[in-house]
Amino acid sequence: MISFLISAIKIIFLLGFLILIHEAGHFFVAKLFKVKVHEFAIGFGPKILEKQGKETKYELRLIPLGGFVRLEGEETRSEDKRAFNNASIPKRMAIVAAGGIVNIVFGILVYFVIMSAIGNNVSTVVDSTVDNFAAEQYGIYFGDKIEKINGKNINTKTDIDEILKKSNGEELTIQVERNNEEKEIKLTPTKKEIKSTGIYVSSNANGESSTQVIQIDKGSAAEKAGIKANDIIAKFNGEEVEGKANKLIQAIQNCKENIVEVEIIRDGEKVKTNIELDVIPTYYLGINFKLAENNFANNVYYAVFKTGDFLGSILENLKMLFTGKVGIDQMMGPVGISSVVSQTTGIVDFLYMLAIISISLGFTNLLPIPALDGGKLLILLIEAIRRKPMKEELEIGIQMVGFIILISLSIFISYKDILRIF
């Protein structure tokens, strides 16, 4: 019971707080531009608390899954000089965009603070090299600092990993600092082949890895074999792996054959299928890097780059959604988010999830989809190009269609979330 209450408090606080700062963004920018605000509500449904200000009514409602700021002249046009529809287009766009921007900026700041506080960053200074790998063979030594690869500045180990990932095994020109002197080394990275299924598994209620499939890469070995999201991997190549993700990963990598039998559990029934593993070439230098000195300046330095990588990964996920690499059925809605939040352990874990959801909420809300803020921005942009407003009936119709689509999508995603959880 106590565990349930703690989980409920975490979920309500996280969703409620992110909605609060989102709507506060709209509210304060509207006030800044002297647009009349009638209501500022957090939540939907029956009112719990209500306070009438000089001009604005402030409300807290029962269901903490949304909120709204009601502006004069936003839903229907008004003759009031302070109405939203009578403000200039740049001002209206700023008011509409403010909520999403606040969520994005807040998430970035939270993540940056976490990364600055954690420390334990990997430097680009060589601690040791691995036998029979490229670094040892081409003369990279202890104490060398990797400064550039193919002319590109290296700030973190992630930069090196990205270059190797895209190298296709071609020769690299590496510039190192050795004993305060610049050295240039040309080497060909060591190639290793990794076997892959294209499967991503979930976490169970205790935060431990399981073998329930939550995502499958488009065109991957798993998709070709007919494996689907929500399947549970029970056996891989004859080895029992159910509920043990690490054992599944090890079984994949240790597999000598390229075609193996996989037993899955789907809707309570066991199904066997053959899967032809993807063999992916990967490239290595064979370097173990030193940990960076754990001080404030270093932690802030590495936090800047980690935050940039974090933001880039979220944008990449959104790109994958729109390019079809990730299906709509693999998206996560309020039910899925609540499940993940309830599994967080410790303040750092919770704040990390807060940052992810805040940034994702901000970017999603700014997508050019009717009924979202991004859809309203698109309508305002069309108005700016046409130099006259869209017909009110047409605008309301577009927003209504978008709202219906959005509600239908939310129900579908929530249904998928429930299937994944239970």
N, C-alpha and C positions, 0 to 999 in steps of 0.2 A: 504493500500500500504506500509506504514512504517512498519507494523507488518510483512508483507511478506518479506521485505528487511532484517529486523533484523533476521528473521528465516533463510533466505538464507545465510546470513553472518555467523551465528552460525554453520550451516551445513557444509559450505565450509571450514571454519576455522578448525572445529573438524576433518573432514575426511582428509583434506589437511595436517594438522599438524601430525596426526597419521601416515599417509603414509610417510611424510617427515622423521620422526624419525626412522621409519621402514627401509626405504631405506638408511638412513644415517648409520644405524647399519651395513648393508652389506658393504657400501662404506668405512667406516673408518677401519673396520677389514681387508678388502681387501688391503687398503693402508698400514695398519700395517704390513701385510705379503708381501708387495711389489708386489702384483698382479696388472697388468695393467688394469685400468678402463677407458673405452672409453667414456661412457655416464652416466650421473646421471640425470634422468628425473623425475619430479613430474607431474602426470596427464597423460592422453592419448589424442590422436587427434592432431589437428594443434598446432604448437608451438606459444606461446605468447611472451616469452622471451628466449634468447639464449646467452650464453657466453662461449667462448672457453678459457679454462685454458691452462696451460703448457702441460698437457696431456689429461685432461678430459673435455668433453663438458657438460656444465650445462644447463638444459632446464626446462622451465615451460610450461606445455601444457594446453589446454583448458578445458578438462574434468577432474575434481579433484577426480576421483574414482579409482585411482591406481597410479602406478609409477614403475620405474625399474632402475636397475644399470646394464649396459652392460659391461661385463668383457671379456677380451681377452681369448679365448679358453673355454668359458662357453657353448655356443650353438654348436659350431663345434670345434674339437680339433685343437690345434695350436702347431707349433714347437718353438714358442717364449719361452724363458726361464722364462719369467714373466707371462706366461699364467696360467689361473685358472687350467687347466687340468694337468699342470706340477707341481703344488704345492702338498705338502704331503696331505694325506687323512685327518689327524686331522686339518690341516689349512683350507682345503676346507669345512669341516664340520663346523668349527667355523664361516667361512664367511657366509655360508648358514643359520646357526642357529641364527646369530647375530640380524637379523631384528625382529624375533619373540621374542627373549629374551629382546631386548630393549623395545618393547611394553609392555611386562609383567612387567619388572622392573619399567618402567615409571608409569604404572597404579597403581602398589602397592605403590609407593612413593606418588602419588597424593592422593590416598585414605587414606594413613597413615597421611598425613598432614591435610586433612579435619577432620579426627577423632580426631587428636590432638588439633585442633583449636576449635572444637565444644564443647567439654567437656560434662557436664551434664550426667555423667556416673553413673550407678547403682552399688553400692557396694555389698558386701556379708555380711554386718552387718544388723541384724534384727532391723527394725523400729517398727513393730507391727505384730501381728498374727491375722488370720481370725478365727472368732468363728466357732467351731465345725469342724475345719480342723485338720489334723495330728499334725502340729507344736504345736498348743495350747494343744491338748490332751496328747502329749508325753513330754511336758515340755521344749519347746524352748521359750526363753524370749527375751524381748527388750535388745539390746546391744550385744547379742551373735553374734559372727563372725563365719560363716560356713567356716571351713578350709579344711575338707576332707569328702568325701562320699564314703563308701566302699573302703577306702584306697587311693582313687584318689584325688590329690590336686585340690582344687577349687580356681580358679583365678578370675572368673567373674560369673555373674548370668547365662550367657549362658551355662557354664559348668553344673550348677545345672539343667537347663532346659533339656539338652541333657541326663543326667543320668535319670531323671524322665521319659523322653520319652521312654527310653529303659528298664525301670524297670519292666514292666509287673505287677506292683502292689506288687512286692516282698518286703520283709523287707529290710530296708536300715540302715547301720551303719553310723551315722553322728557324726563327731568330730567337736566340737565348742570350741572357746576360750571365756571364761567367767571370767571376773575379773582377767585376766592374768593367769588363770588356764585352763587346757585342760579337757573337759568333753566329754564323749562318750554317745550318745543317739541312741537307736535302735527304729525305728518307721516304720510303714506301711503307705505309702502315701495314701491320700484320693482319691478315684476313682470317677470320673464324666464321664458321657457319652455325647459325642458331635455328633450331626448329620451332615453328610457331603454328598455333591453331587459329589465332584471331579471336580468341575468347577472353572476355573480362568477367571475373567472378565478383560476388558481393561479399558483404560482411554480415555476420549473424547478430543476434540481439546482444551478445556480449562484446561486440566489436571485434570478434575474431574472424579470420578469413573462412569462407565456406566455398563450396564448389557449385553454387547456384549461378547460372549465367545471367548477367545483367546487360551485356552488350556484346555484339559480334561485328567485327570489321566487315565492311562491304567487300565482296569478292574474295574473302578469306577461305581457308580450308574448311573451317567450321560451317560457314554459310553454304558452301558447295555440298557439304555432307548432310545438310538439312537440319543442323542443330539450331535451336531457337532460344530467344531470351526466355528466362524462367525455367529452362531445362536444368536438371541437377546432374552433374557428372558423377556417376557412381563408380565406374571402373574405366581405367585407361590402359589398354594393352594388357588386359588380364589382371591388373593391379588395383586393389581396393583403394579408392582415393576420396570417397564421399565425405564431405565436410572437412577435407584437409587440402587446402589450396597449395600449400608448400609442397606437399607430396605429389600433387598433380603437376606442378611446374617441373619438379625433379624428374618425374616419369616421362614428361615430354622431351626434356633435354637428354635424358639417358637412352631414349628410344633409338635403336639401331636401324629399324625399318622406317621407311617413309610412309607406308600404308599400315594403319593400325586399327584395331577394333575398339570402339568406344561404347560403353553402356551408359545410357542416360535414363533418368526418371522424368517422365512427362505426364502430368495429370494423374500421378499415382501409379502409373504403369511403367515397367521397364522396357526400354527399346534399345536394340543394338544397331549400330551403323558403322561403316568403315569410313575413315577419314584419311585423306592424303595430306600429310603435313607440308606446310610451306617451309622451304629452306631459305633463310634470309642471311645474306652475307653481311657481316659486321666487321668493323675495322678498329684496331687498337694500336696505341703507341707502346703500351706496356709500362706505364709509369704510375708509381704510387706517390701522391703529392703530400707535402707537409700540411698540417693544420696551421691556419693563420693565427698570429698572436691574438689572444682574446682581450682586446681593449676597445674602448668606445669608438675611436676613429675607425678601426678596422671593421667593427660590427656594422657601423652606419654605412661604410663603403660597400660592403658585400650586400647589405639589406637593399640598397638602391637597385642593384642588378637583379637580385632575387625577386624583388617586387615587379620589376619590368618583365622578367620571365613569367611570373605568375599571371600578370595581366595579359601577356601574349597567349598563354595557354587557354585562358577563358575565351579570348577572341577566336582562337583556333577551333575551339569546341563549337562556337556559334557558326563559324564558317563551315565546319563539317556537317552541321545540321542542314544548312541551306544548299550544300552541294550533294546531299544525299548519302554521305558517308556514315551518318548517324541517323537512325529512323526516329520518327515522332514517338513511337512506342517505347523508345529508350530514354525519353525525357523524364524529368522528375517534377512532380507537382507538390502542392501543400502536404499531402499525405506522406509522400516519399521524403520530403524535407523534414517533416516532423519526426519520422522514424530515424533519420540520420542524426538529427539534433539530439534526440533522446539518448543516443548511444555515446555521445561525447563524454569523455572523462577528463576532468581537470579544466581549469580556467583557460589554459593555452589552447587546448583542443576546441573548446567552445568558441573562443575568440577567432580562431582560424576558420571555423565553420561560419561564424558571423560575417567575416570578411568575404568569403566565397559567395555566400548567398546575397550579400549586399551588392557586390559588383555584378553578379549575374542578373539580379533583379533590375539594376540600373540599366544595363545594356539591353535586356529583353524589353523593358518598358519603352525604350527609345527606338525599337524596330518600327518600320513604317507599316504598321498593321492597324486598320481601323479599330477604334475603341481603346487602343493604347495611346500613350502620349506621343509616340512616334507617328501614329496615324494622323493625329491632330497637327503635328508639325508638317507633315506632308500636305495636308489641306491648306495650311497657312502659306506654304511655299508655292502651291498652285495659285493661291490668291495673289501672291506677290508678283508672279509671272504674268497672270492675266490682268492685274491691276484693278480687279474688282472681286468682291466676295462671291463665293459659290452660293447658289440658291439654297436658302435655309432648309427647304424640304429635302433637297438632294443630300445635303450635308448630314441631316438627321437620319435619312435612310441609310447612308453609308455607315454611319456610326452604329446604327441598329443591327445591320447585317454583320458588321465586325464583332459586335457584342455577342450575337448568337453563335458565331463561329468560335469565339473565344471561350464561351461557356461550354459548348460542345467539346472543344479540345480539352478543357479543364476536366470535364467528367471522364473523358477517355483516358487521360493521363492518370487521374486519380484511381481509375479502375485498374490500370496497369501497375500502379504503385501498390495497391492492395494485394494483387496477385504475387508481386515480388516479395512482399512482407510475409504473407501467410501461405 
